[in-house]
Amino acid sequence: MFQAVRYEGLEKPSWLPPNSVFGPVWAGLYFLMAVAAFMVWRRGGFLKQALPLSVYSIQLVANFSWVFIYLEARDLLAAFIELCCLWVLILVTAVLFGRVRRASAFLLVPYLIWVFFAGSLNFEPRTLR
């Protein structure tokens, strides 16, 4: 139904930021994620923090998968569903990180907000068609 849609051909929402914004925002988010993971890792390494660091790794794979689903496979519905799953994984990661060190959970809040915003952008072109 929504497969094989070219991103360039979609009607975009008026509140879509310019493409030049996405790179710096993601760089900042990846930095915050890395700092948060490092803070958890410092509390005993992977052996002691296996669950939070494993969930963190899974959400990173989900994060990278979205790019393929949305931009390469061009399946908007699957990308939106995957993004919802990613949001839940980030939330679970934040909760688990917060149990180890509260500051590490707070570092993931901008990531949660941005993925929610990205989900809105992801869903909007589908509804504008």
DRENKOLTOR-873480 format. One record per atom (N, C-alpha, C, O): residue in three letters; atom name; x, y, z. Coordinates in steps of 0.001 Angstrom, whole numbers, plus 500000, padded with zeros to 6 digits. Layout:
REM DRENKOLTOR-873480
(atom ALA; CA; (X; Y; Z))
...
END
This chain:
REM DRENKOLTOR-873480
(atom MET; N; (500823; 498806; 500000))
(atom MET; CA; (500000; 500000; 500000))
(atom MET; C; (500861; 501249; 500000))
(atom MET; O; (500656; 502134; 499169))
(atom PHE; N; (501828; 501344; 500919))
(atom PHE; CA; (502685; 502528; 500983))
(atom PHE; C; (504115; 502211; 500572))
(atom PHE; O; (505008; 503036; 500767))
(atom GLN; N; (504346; 501037; 500011))
(atom GLN; CA; (505698; 500631; 499673))
(atom GLN; C; (506194; 501370; 498437))
(atom GLN; O; (505415; 501876; 497630))
(atom ALA; N; (507498; 501412; 498320))
(atom ALA; CA; (508189; 501978; 497158))
(atom ALA; C; (507827; 503434; 496898))
(atom ALA; O; (507698; 503853; 495747))
(atom VAL; N; (507667; 504192; 497955))
(atom VAL; CA; (507408; 505622; 497824))
(atom VAL; C; (508739; 506353; 497903))
(atom VAL; O; (509523; 506119; 498822))
(atom ARG; N; (508994; 507222; 496964))
(atom ARG; CA; (510236; 507989; 496969))
(atom ARG; C; (510095; 509163; 497920))
(atom ARG; O; (509108; 509898; 497871))
(atom TYR; N; (511086; 509337; 498786))
(atom TYR; CA; (511059; 510420; 499763))
(atom TYR; C; (510944; 511773; 499061))
(atom TYR; O; (510198; 512649; 499498))
(atom GLU; N; (511689; 511930; 497975))
(atom GLU; CA; (511687; 513215; 497261))
(atom GLU; C; (510297; 513552; 496732))
(atom GLU; O; (509953; 514726; 496596))
(atom GLY; N; (509499; 512528; 496433))
(atom GLY; CA; (508185; 512762; 495851))
(atom GLY; C; (507078; 512954; 496866))
(atom GLY; O; (505942; 513237; 496487))
(atom LEU; N; (507380; 512808; 498143))
(atom LEU; CA; (506349; 512972; 499167))
(atom LEU; C; (506050; 514437; 499418))
(atom LEU; O; (506936; 515289; 499358))
(atom GLU; N; (504796; 514710; 499698))
(atom GLU; CA; (504440; 516049; 500157))
(atom GLU; C; (504879; 516137; 501612))
(atom GLU; O; (504450; 515336; 502443))
(atom LYS; N; (505725; 517100; 501920))
(atom LYS; CA; (506300; 517220; 503264))
(atom LYS; C; (505495; 518218; 504099))
(atom LYS; O; (504898; 519150; 503560))
(atom PRO; N; (505485; 518014; 505414))
(atom PRO; CA; (504795; 518982; 506266))
(atom PRO; C; (505530; 520321; 506277))
(atom PRO; O; (506741; 520374; 506061))
(atom SER; N; (504804; 521383; 506524))
(atom SER; CA; (505400; 522721; 506525))
(atom SER; C; (506409; 522892; 507652))
(atom SER; O; (507272; 523767; 507568))
(atom TRP; N; (506326; 522084; 508700))
(atom TRP; CA; (507207; 522215; 509860))
(atom TRP; C; (508437; 521312; 509766))
(atom TRP; O; (509155; 521136; 510750))
(atom LEU; N; (508679; 520745; 508595))
(atom LEU; CA; (509878; 519934; 508389))
(atom LEU; C; (511118; 520827; 508418))
(atom LEU; O; (511201; 521783; 507647))
(atom PRO; N; (512085; 520533; 509294))
(atom PRO; CA; (513304; 521355; 509317))
(atom PRO; C; (514126; 521119; 508047))
(atom PRO; O; (513953; 520102; 507376))
(atom PRO; N; (515011; 522049; 507718))
(atom PRO; CA; (515865; 521836; 506546))
(atom PRO; C; (516771; 520623; 506755))
(atom PRO; O; (517109; 520276; 507887))
(atom ASN; N; (517153; 519993; 505662))
(atom ASN; CA; (518002; 518797; 505736))
(atom ASN; C; (519295; 519045; 506500))
(atom ASN; O; (519836; 518125; 507113))
(atom SER; N; (519794; 520272; 506471))
(atom SER; CA; (521061; 520597; 507141))
(atom SER; C; (520968; 520480; 508660))
(atom SER; O; (522000; 520459; 509331))
(atom VAL; N; (519778; 520403; 509212))
(atom VAL; CA; (519594; 520303; 510668))
(atom VAL; C; (519816; 518869; 511156))
(atom VAL; O; (520288; 518662; 512275))
(atom PHE; N; (519483; 517889; 510333))
(atom PHE; CA; (519464; 516506; 510795))
(atom PHE; C; (520848; 515974; 511173))
(atom PHE; O; (520976; 515284; 512184))
(atom GLY; N; (521859; 516267; 510411))
(atom GLY; CA; (523209; 515784; 510707))
(atom GLY; C; (523731; 516248; 512064))
(atom GLY; O; (524131; 515423; 512886))
(atom PRO; N; (523730; 517566; 512309))
(atom PRO; CA; (524211; 518038; 513618))
(atom PRO; C; (523369; 517538; 514791))
(atom PRO; O; (523906; 517229; 515855))
(atom VAL; N; (522059; 517459; 514601))
(atom VAL; CA; (521206; 516970; 515693))
(atom VAL; C; (521553; 515520; 516012))
(atom VAL; O; (521719; 515166; 517179))
(atom TRP; N; (521664; 514676; 514981))
(atom TRP; CA; (521998; 513280; 515232))
(atom TRP; C; (523391; 513137; 515828))
(atom TRP; O; (523608; 512276; 516681))
(atom ALA; N; (524332; 513956; 515398))
(atom ALA; CA; (525680; 513890; 515983))
(atom ALA; C; (525622; 514188; 517479))
(atom ALA; O; (526254; 513498; 518279))
(atom GLY; N; (524870; 515208; 517851))
(atom GLY; CA; (524716; 515545; 519265))
(atom GLY; C; (524022; 514439; 520045))
(atom GLY; O; (524407; 514127; 521172))
(atom LEU; N; (522994; 513846; 519440))
(atom LEU; CA; (522273; 512764; 520113))
(atom LEU; C; (523154; 511535; 520303))
(atom LEU; O; (523132; 510907; 521361))
(atom TYR; N; (523934; 511191; 519271))
(atom TYR; CA; (524845; 510044; 519408))
(atom TYR; C; (525906; 510314; 520474))
(atom TYR; O; (526314; 509395; 521183))
(atom PHE; N; (526349; 511544; 520593))
(atom PHE; CA; (527298; 511893; 521647))
(atom PHE; C; (526665; 511683; 523025))
(atom PHE; O; (527277; 511080; 523907))
(atom LEU; N; (525433; 512184; 523209))
(atom LEU; CA; (524741; 512016; 524491))
(atom LEU; C; (524493; 510542; 524799))
(atom LEU; O; (524630; 510115; 525945))
(atom MET; N; (524126; 509760; 523770))
(atom MET; CA; (523917; 508327; 523970))
(atom MET; C; (525207; 507644; 524408))
(atom MET; O; (525201; 506799; 525303))
(atom ALA; N; (526305; 508016; 523774))
(atom ALA; CA; (527596; 507409; 524105))
(atom ALA; C; (528005; 507752; 525532))
(atom ALA; O; (528499; 506891; 526260))
(atom VAL; N; (527805; 508991; 525933))
(atom VAL; CA; (528134; 509399; 527302))
(atom VAL; C; (527267; 508628; 528298))
(atom VAL; O; (527766; 508147; 529316))
(atom ALA; N; (525973; 508512; 528005))
(atom ALA; CA; (525065; 507783; 528894))
(atom ALA; C; (525500; 506321; 529025))
(atom ALA; O; (525543; 505784; 530132))
(atom ALA; N; (525817; 505684; 527912))
(atom ALA; CA; (526254; 504280; 527942))
(atom ALA; C; (527576; 504143; 528696))
(atom ALA; O; (527775; 503185; 529444))
(atom PHE; N; (528463; 505092; 528499))
(atom PHE; CA; (529751; 505054; 529200))
(atom PHE; C; (529548; 505166; 530709))
(atom PHE; O; (530217; 504481; 531484))
(atom MET; N; (528619; 506036; 531124))
(atom MET; CA; (528335; 506196; 532550))
(atom MET; C; (527834; 504885; 533157))
(atom MET; O; (528187; 504543; 534286))
(atom VAL; N; (527018; 504163; 532411))
(atom VAL; CA; (526508; 502872; 532895))
(atom VAL; C; (527631; 501839; 532880))
(atom VAL; O; (527802; 501086; 533838))
(atom TRP; N; (528382; 501807; 531807))
(atom TRP; CA; (529487; 500853; 531684))
(atom TRP; C; (530503; 501020; 532822))
(atom TRP; O; (531060; 500040; 533317))
(atom ARG; N; (530735; 502270; 533228))
(atom ARG; CA; (531702; 502538; 534307))
(atom ARG; C; (531257; 501950; 535640))
(atom ARG; O; (532074; 501808; 536550))
(atom ARG; N; (530004; 501612; 535772))
(atom ARG; CA; (529489; 501017; 537008))
(atom ARG; C; (529550; 499489; 536956))
(atom ARG; O; (528597; 498818; 537353))
(atom GLY; N; (530645; 498946; 536479))
(atom GLY; CA; (530829; 497505; 536538))
(atom GLY; C; (531040; 496826; 535207))
(atom GLY; O; (531164; 495603; 535144))
(atom GLY; N; (531081; 497598; 534150))
(atom GLY; CA; (531328; 497006; 532843))
(atom GLY; C; (530156; 496192; 532339))
(atom GLY; O; (529069; 496214; 532915))
(atom PHE; N; (530394; 495472; 531254))
(atom PHE; CA; (529321; 494711; 530630))
(atom PHE; C; (528892; 493536; 531499))
(atom PHE; O; (527728; 493138; 531463))
(atom LEU; N; (529799; 492982; 532268))
(atom LEU; CA; (529433; 491834; 533111))
(atom LEU; C; (528399; 492220; 534166))
(atom LEU; O; (527454; 491473; 534418))
(atom LYS; N; (528578; 493368; 534771))
(atom LYS; CA; (527664; 493805; 535823))
(atom LYS; C; (526428; 494524; 535277))
(atom LYS; O; (525376; 494524; 535916))
(atom GLN; N; (526552; 495126; 534118))
(atom GLN; CA; (525457; 495916; 533535))
(atom GLN; C; (524992; 495315; 532203))
(atom GLN; O; (524696; 496040; 531254))
(atom ALA; N; (524934; 493998; 532149))
(atom ALA; CA; (524612; 493303; 530889))
(atom ALA; C; (523226; 493681; 530356))
(atom ALA; O; (523081; 493930; 529159))
(atom LEU; N; (522217; 493728; 531211))
(atom LEU; CA; (520863; 494016; 530727))
(atom LEU; C; (520742; 495425; 530152))
(atom LEU; O; (520307; 495565; 529009))
(atom PRO; N; (521109; 496483; 530897))
(atom PRO; CA; (520948; 497817; 530312))
(atom PRO; C; (521803; 498024; 529063))
(atom PRO; O; (521357; 498663; 528110))
(atom LEU; N; (523017; 497493; 529057))
(atom LEU; CA; (523883; 497689; 527887))
(atom LEU; C; (523439; 496834; 526697))
(atom LEU; O; (523655; 497222; 525549))
(atom SER; N; (522829; 495688; 526952))
(atom SER; CA; (522287; 494871; 525866))
(atom SER; C; (521076; 495544; 525230))
(atom SER; O; (520957; 495591; 524006))
(atom VAL; N; (520183; 496062; 526060))
(atom VAL; CA; (519013; 496772; 525528))
(atom VAL; C; (519473; 498015; 524764))
(atom VAL; O; (518914; 498342; 523716))
(atom TYR; N; (520473; 498697; 525278))
(atom TYR; CA; (521046; 499850; 524572))
(atom TYR; C; (521549; 499432; 523192))
(atom TYR; O; (521305; 500125; 522205))
(atom SER; N; (522245; 498309; 523122))
(atom SER; CA; (522772; 497825; 521839))
(atom SER; C; (521638; 497462; 520881))
(atom SER; O; (521723; 497738; 519684))
(atom ILE; N; (520599; 496856; 521395))
(atom ILE; CA; (519452; 496482; 520560))
(atom ILE; C; (518778; 497730; 519990))
(atom ILE; O; (518403; 497757; 518818))
(atom GLN; N; (518625; 498762; 520823))
(atom GLN; CA; (517980; 499978; 520314))
(atom GLN; C; (518864; 500675; 519291))
(atom GLN; O; (518349; 501335; 518388))
(atom LEU; N; (520192; 500544; 519410))
(atom LEU; CA; (521073; 501109; 518377))
(atom LEU; C; (520875; 500400; 517035))
(atom LEU; O; (520854; 501040; 515984))
(atom VAL; N; (520731; 499077; 517081))
(atom VAL; CA; (520458; 498318; 515852))
(atom VAL; C; (519117; 498760; 515257))
(atom VAL; O; (518998; 498939; 514045))
(atom ALA; N; (518116; 498933; 516114))
(atom ALA; CA; (516809; 499409; 515641))
(atom ALA; C; (516922; 500805; 515036))
(atom ALA; O; (516278; 501108; 514031))
(atom ASN; N; (517739; 501646; 515650))
(atom ASN; CA; (517953; 503003; 515134))
(atom ASN; C; (518537; 502949; 513720))
(atom ASN; O; (518048; 503629; 512819))
(atom PHE; N; (519566; 502155; 513532))
(atom PHE; CA; (520203; 502042; 512220))
(atom PHE; C; (519277; 501362; 511208))
(atom PHE; O; (519328; 501675; 510019))
(atom SER; N; (518434; 500440; 511667))
(atom SER; CA; (517505; 499744; 510778))
(atom SER; C; (516470; 500691; 510187))
(atom SER; O; (516057; 500529; 509039))
(atom TRP; N; (516054; 501674; 510967))
(atom TRP; CA; (515044; 502612; 510477))
(atom TRP; C; (515512; 503298; 509207))
(atom TRP; O; (514729; 503477; 508275))
(atom VAL; N; (516772; 503682; 509159))
(atom VAL; CA; (517309; 504363; 507977))
(atom VAL; C; (517113; 503493; 506738))
(atom VAL; O; (516692; 503985; 505691))
(atom PHE; N; (517416; 502203; 506857))
(atom PHE; CA; (517249; 501309; 505718))
(atom PHE; C; (515778; 501188; 505329))
(atom PHE; O; (515435; 501276; 504150))
(atom ILE; N; (514908; 500985; 506323))
(atom ILE; CA; (513481; 500785; 506034))
(atom ILE; C; (512876; 502034; 505399))
(atom ILE; O; (512113; 501931; 504438))
(atom TYR; N; (513205; 503196; 505919))
(atom TYR; CA; (512590; 504434; 505438))
(atom TYR; C; (513195; 504921; 504127))
(atom TYR; O; (512471; 505239; 503184))
(atom LEU; N; (514515; 504976; 504071))
(atom LEU; CA; (515159; 505590; 502910))
(atom LEU; C; (515490; 504597; 501797))
(atom LEU; O; (515430; 504951; 500620))
(atom GLU; N; (515835; 503372; 502150))
(atom GLU; CA; (516224; 502405; 501127))
(atom GLU; C; (515045; 501557; 500663))
(atom GLU; O; (514781; 501457; 499465))
(atom ALA; N; (514337; 500946; 501611))
(atom ALA; CA; (513193; 500108; 501237))
(atom ALA; C; (511977; 500971; 500906))
(atom ALA; O; (511072; 500538; 500193))
(atom ARG; N; (511967; 502180; 501427))
(atom ARG; CA; (510898; 503154; 501182))
(atom ARG; C; (509519; 502634; 501577))
(atom ARG; O; (508528; 502858; 500882))
(atom ASP; N; (509482; 501941; 502701))
(atom ASP; CA; (508221; 501422; 503220))
(atom ASP; C; (507817; 502289; 504405))
(atom ASP; O; (508276; 502082; 505528))
(atom LEU; N; (506952; 503261; 504141))
(atom LEU; CA; (506610; 504254; 505168))
(atom LEU; C; (505877; 503656; 506358))
(atom LEU; O; (506132; 504041; 507499))
(atom LEU; N; (504981; 502732; 506107))
(atom LEU; CA; (504246; 502133; 507213))
(atom LEU; C; (505174; 501293; 508089))
(atom LEU; O; (505136; 501401; 509315))
(atom ALA; N; (506002; 500463; 507468))
(atom ALA; CA; (506956; 499656; 508240))
(atom ALA; C; (507927; 500552; 508992))
(atom ALA; O; (508288; 500248; 510129))
(atom ALA; N; (508357; 501649; 508382))
(atom ALA; CA; (509278; 502576; 509045))
(atom ALA; C; (508615; 503216; 510257))
(atom ALA; O; (509255; 503394; 511294))
(atom PHE; N; (507343; 503561; 510134))
(atom PHE; CA; (506640; 504166; 511265))
(atom PHE; C; (506484; 503160; 512405))
(atom PHE; O; (506684; 503507; 513569))
(atom ILE; N; (506131; 501927; 512079))
(atom ILE; CA; (505996; 500883; 513100))
(atom ILE; C; (507344; 500634; 513777))
(atom ILE; O; (507423; 500502; 514999))
(atom GLU; N; (508403; 500572; 512967))
(atom GLU; CA; (509742; 500354; 513514))
(atom GLU; C; (510145; 501515; 514431))
(atom GLU; O; (510779; 501303; 515465))
(atom LEU; N; (509776; 502735; 514051))
(atom LEU; CA; (510099; 503904; 514865))
(atom LEU; C; (509351; 503877; 516198))
(atom LEU; O; (509892; 504297; 517221))
(atom CYS; N; (508121; 503388; 516192))
(atom CYS; CA; (507379; 503237; 517453))
(atom CYS; C; (508072; 502213; 518358))
(atom CYS; O; (508186; 502423; 519565))
(atom CYS; N; (508532; 501109; 517770))
(atom CYS; CA; (509277; 500101; 518537))
(atom CYS; C; (510585; 500699; 519072))
(atom CYS; O; (510973; 500442; 520211))
(atom LEU; N; (511251; 501492; 518243))
(atom LEU; CA; (512489; 502152; 518672))
(atom LEU; C; (512219; 503057; 519858))
(atom LEU; O; (512996; 503069; 520813))
(atom TRP; N; (511137; 503813; 519816))
(atom TRP; CA; (510810; 504723; 520906))
(atom TRP; C; (510644; 503941; 522209))
(atom TRP; O; (511127; 504369; 523258))
(atom VAL; N; (509964; 502799; 522144))
(atom VAL; CA; (509779; 501966; 523339))
(atom VAL; C; (511132; 501445; 523826))
(atom VAL; O; (511399; 501439; 525028))
(atom LEU; N; (511980; 501011; 522905))
(atom LEU; CA; (513309; 500524; 523291))
(atom LEU; C; (514140; 501622; 523956))
(atom LEU; O; (514860; 501355; 524918))
(atom ILE; N; (514047; 502838; 523457))
(atom ILE; CA; (514776; 503960; 524071))
(atom ILE; C; (514241; 504212; 525476))
(atom ILE; O; (515014; 504441; 526406))
(atom LEU; N; (512932; 504169; 525627))
(atom LEU; CA; (512325; 504380; 526943))
(atom LEU; C; (512775; 503302; 527926))
(atom LEU; O; (513124; 503608; 529066))
(atom VAL; N; (512770; 502047; 527491))
(atom VAL; CA; (513230; 500947; 528346))
(atom VAL; C; (514711; 501145; 528695))
(atom VAL; O; (515114; 500945; 529840))
(atom THR; N; (515508; 501535; 527711))
(atom THR; CA; (516933; 501805; 527956))
(atom THR; C; (517096; 502905; 528999))
(atom THR; O; (517917; 502784; 529908))
(atom ALA; N; (516322; 503969; 528873))
(atom ALA; CA; (516415; 505078; 529830))
(atom ALA; C; (516052; 504616; 531246))
(atom ALA; O; (516707; 505000; 532215))
(atom VAL; N; (515019; 503803; 531358))
(atom VAL; CA; (514621; 503295; 532674))
(atom VAL; C; (515735; 502435; 533269))
(atom VAL; O; (516099; 502587; 534435))
(atom LEU; N; (516274; 501525; 532441))
(atom LEU; CA; (517358; 500659; 532933))
(atom LEU; C; (518611; 501466; 533268))
(atom LEU; O; (519266; 501204; 534276))
(atom PHE; N; (518941; 502431; 532438))
(atom PHE; CA; (520093; 503296; 532728))
(atom PHE; C; (519859; 504075; 534017))
(atom PHE; O; (520775; 504235; 534824))
(atom GLY; N; (518633; 504558; 534210))
(atom GLY; CA; (518310; 505334; 535400))
(atom GLY; C; (518475; 504550; 536682))
(atom GLY; O; (518779; 505128; 537725))
(atom ARG; N; (518283; 503250; 536624))
(atom ARG; CA; (518478; 502395; 537808))
(atom ARG; C; (519945; 502281; 538174))
(atom ARG; O; (520294; 502021; 539326))
(atom VAL; N; (520808; 502480; 537173))
(atom VAL; CA; (522252; 502409; 537407))
(atom VAL; C; (522779; 503781; 537797))
(atom VAL; O; (523496; 503926; 538786))
(atom ARG; N; (522421; 504770; 537019))
(atom ARG; CA; (522849; 506149; 537283))
(atom ARG; C; (521825; 507092; 536662))
(atom ARG; O; (521660; 507125; 535442))
(atom ARG; N; (521154; 507842; 537491))
(atom ARG; CA; (520039; 508691; 537065))
(atom ARG; C; (520431; 509652; 535941))
(atom ARG; O; (519654; 509860; 535008))
(atom ALA; N; (521610; 510230; 536020))
(atom ALA; CA; (522042; 511200; 534996))
(atom ALA; C; (522093; 510568; 533608))
(atom ALA; O; (521828; 511236; 532608))
(atom SER; N; (522432; 509289; 533548))
(atom SER; CA; (522504; 508627; 532242))
(atom SER; C; (521121; 508529; 531593))
(atom SER; O; (521003; 508598; 530369))
(atom ALA; N; (520089; 508370; 532400))
(atom ALA; CA; (518722; 508344; 531868))
(atom ALA; C; (518332; 509708; 531322))
(atom ALA; O; (517714; 509802; 530262))
(atom PHE; N; (518691; 510761; 532040))
(atom PHE; CA; (518347; 512112; 531591))
(atom PHE; C; (519039; 512466; 530274))
(atom PHE; O; (518513; 513246; 529480))
(atom LEU; N; (520210; 511894; 530050))
(atom LEU; CA; (520917; 512148; 528799))
(atom LEU; C; (520186; 511570; 527589))
(atom LEU; O; (520431; 511991; 526458))
(atom LEU; N; (519297; 510616; 527818))
(atom LEU; CA; (518539; 510018; 526718))
(atom LEU; C; (517231; 510752; 526415))
(atom LEU; O; (516579; 510451; 525416))
(atom VAL; N; (516841; 511702; 527255))
(atom VAL; CA; (515586; 512433; 527045))
(atom VAL; C; (515575; 513180; 525705))
(atom VAL; O; (514570; 513101; 524999))
(atom PRO; N; (516637; 513898; 525317))
(atom PRO; CA; (516596; 514555; 523996))
(atom PRO; C; (516422; 513555; 522851))
(atom PRO; O; (515757; 513855; 521859))
(atom TYR; N; (517009; 512388; 522985))
(atom TYR; CA; (516875; 511324; 521989))
(atom TYR; C; (515415; 510874; 521885))
(atom TYR; O; (514883; 510726; 520786))
(atom LEU; N; (514774; 510658; 523038))
(atom LEU; CA; (513353; 510293; 523054))
(atom LEU; C; (512500; 511340; 522357))
(atom LEU; O; (511628; 511015; 521551))
(atom ILE; N; (512763; 512594; 522676))
(atom ILE; CA; (511990; 513689; 522079))
(atom ILE; C; (512218; 513747; 520570))
(atom ILE; O; (511266; 513913; 519809))
(atom TRP; N; (513458; 513613; 520135))
(atom TRP; CA; (513764; 513692; 518708))
(atom TRP; C; (513132; 512527; 517938))
(atom TRP; O; (512630; 512718; 516830))
(atom VAL; N; (513153; 511331; 518517))
(atom VAL; CA; (512549; 510179; 517834))
(atom VAL; C; (511030; 510347; 517762))
(atom VAL; O; (510411; 509939; 516780))
(atom PHE; N; (510434; 510935; 518779))
(atom PHE; CA; (509001; 511252; 518708))
(atom PHE; C; (508742; 512238; 517574))
(atom PHE; O; (507801; 512070; 516798))
(atom PHE; N; (509577; 513261; 517483))
(atom PHE; CA; (509463; 514251; 516409))
(atom PHE; C; (509669; 513584; 515047))
(atom PHE; O; (508927; 513853; 514103))
(atom ALA; N; (510680; 512710; 514949))
(atom ALA; CA; (510940; 511987; 513697))
(atom ALA; C; (509743; 511109; 513336))
(atom ALA; O; (509394; 510983; 512162))
(atom GLY; N; (509122; 510509; 514335))
(atom GLY; CA; (507931; 509710; 514085))
(atom GLY; C; (506796; 510541; 513533))
(atom GLY; O; (506046; 510093; 512665))
(atom SER; N; (506673; 511756; 514042))
(atom SER; CA; (505657; 512670; 513517))
(atom SER; C; (505944; 513008; 512064))
(atom SER; O; (505034; 513047; 511235))
(atom LEU; N; (507202; 513252; 511760))
(atom LEU; CA; (507587; 513531; 510371))
(atom LEU; C; (507370; 512303; 509494))
(atom LEU; O; (506935; 512421; 508348))
(atom ASN; N; (507672; 511136; 510029))
(atom ASN; CA; (507511; 509880; 509298))
(atom ASN; C; (506039; 509613; 508987))
(atom ASN; O; (505702; 509180; 507885))
(atom PHE; N; (505181; 509869; 509943))
(atom PHE; CA; (503759; 509592; 509772))
(atom PHE; C; (503091; 510629; 508881))
(atom PHE; O; (502218; 510293; 508082))
(atom GLU; N; (503492; 511868; 509013))
(atom GLU; CA; (502832; 512965; 508309))
(atom GLU; C; (502831; 512812; 506782))
(atom GLU; O; (501776; 512993; 506174))
(atom PRO; N; (503948; 512492; 506139))
(atom PRO; CA; (503888; 512344; 504670))
(atom PRO; C; (502913; 511256; 504234))
(atom PRO; O; (502298; 511364; 503173))
(atom ARG; N; (502769; 510220; 505037))
(atom ARG; CA; (501855; 509145; 504702))
(atom ARG; C; (500409; 509641; 504722))
(atom ARG; O; (499593; 509231; 503897))
(atom THR; N; (500101; 510522; 505665))
(atom THR; CA; (498738; 511023; 505758))
(atom THR; C; (498474; 512142; 504752))
(atom THR; O; (497317; 512423; 504438))
(atom LEU; N; (499509; 512773; 504249))
(atom LEU; CA; (499328; 513850; 503275))
(atom LEU; C; (499099; 513342; 501856))
(atom LEU; O; (498660; 514098; 500989))
(atom ARG; N; (499394; 512070; 501616))
(atom ARG; CA; (499228; 511531; 500262))
(atom ARG; C; (497785; 511397; 499889))
(atom ARG; O; (497472; 510959; 498782))
END
